[in-house]
């Protein structure tokens, strides 16, 4: 019966030893790339993030729309318009 508390104590000690602060991860050889805003002809703002040697291409398109552009006194207009467009009509040509 004396073995069980000793084994429990040993298991807890090993578990807590594994949680102790380990070595910090090494600093990356190359610092991460930083975004670079660019001006384009048809795009109001273009931000590129280049990582030489990476075979991947990813892009996001953000549109400045929604409630931030609601006219003063007409708050909720964008939400109402979005709801009407999403719901559609209940009858033909209503």
C-alpha positions in Angstrom: 0.0 0.0 0.0 2.9 2.3 0.5 3.8 2.1 -3.2 0.7 3.9 -4.5 1.4 7.2 -2.8 5.1 7.0 -3.8 4.2 6.3 -7.5 1.6 9.1 -7.4 4.2 11.5 -6.0 6.7 10.4 -8.7 4.2 10.8 -11.5 3.3 14.3 -10.3 7.0 15.3 -9.9 7.7 14.1 -13.5 4.6 15.9 -14.8 5.6 19.2 -13.1 9.2 18.8 -14.2 7.9 18.6 -17.8 6.0 21.9 -17.3 9.1 23.8 -16.1 10.3 26.6 -18.4 12.3 25.1 -21.1 14.8 26.7 -23.5 13.5 29.5 -25.6 13.0 28.8 -29.3 15.8 30.0 -31.4 15.5 33.3 -33.2 14.7 32.8 -36.9 17.6 33.2 -39.3 15.6 35.7 -41.4 13.3 38.2 -39.8 9.6 37.9 -40.9 8.7 40.1 -43.9 6.9 43.4 -43.2 4.0 44.7 -45.3 4.8 47.3 -47.9 2.0 49.6 -49.1 2.0 50.3 -52.8 0.1 52.6 -55.1 -1.7 51.0 -58.0 -3.7 52.6 -60.8 -7.1 51.0 -60.2 -6.7 50.0 -56.6 -7.0 52.6 -53.8 -4.5 50.7 -51.6 -2.4 47.7 -52.3 -0.3 46.1 -49.5 2.1 43.4 -50.5 4.0 41.0 -48.2 6.7 39.2 -50.1 8.6 36.2 -48.9 11.3 35.3 -51.4 11.7 31.6 -52.0 8.1 30.8 -50.9 6.1 28.9 -53.5 2.7 30.1 -52.1 0.5 33.0 -53.2 -2.4 34.2 -51.1 -4.5 37.4 -51.3 -7.3 39.1 -49.5 -9.7 41.7 -50.8 -11.1 44.1 -48.3 -13.9 46.4 -49.3 -14.7 49.6 -47.4 -18.4 49.1 -47.0 -21.0 48.6 -44.4 -22.2 50.7 -41.4 -19.0 52.8 -41.3 -20.3 54.6 -44.5 -23.9 55.1 -43.3 -24.9 58.8 -43.7 -25.6 60.7 -40.5 -29.2 60.3 -39.4 -29.6 57.1 -41.5 -27.7 54.7 -39.2 -28.6 51.1 -40.0 -29.1 51.8 -43.8 -26.3 49.4 -44.7 -27.7 46.6 -42.5 -31.2 47.1 -43.9 -29.9 47.0 -47.4 -27.8 43.8 -46.8 -30.8 42.1 -45.1 -33.2 43.0 -48.0 -30.6 41.7 -50.6 -30.0 38.5 -48.6 -33.7 37.7 -48.1 -34.8 38.5 -51.6 -38.5 38.8 -52.5 -41.3 36.5 -51.3 -43.3 37.0 -54.5 -42.4 37.4 -58.2 -41.9 41.1 -59.1 -43.2 42.3 -55.7 
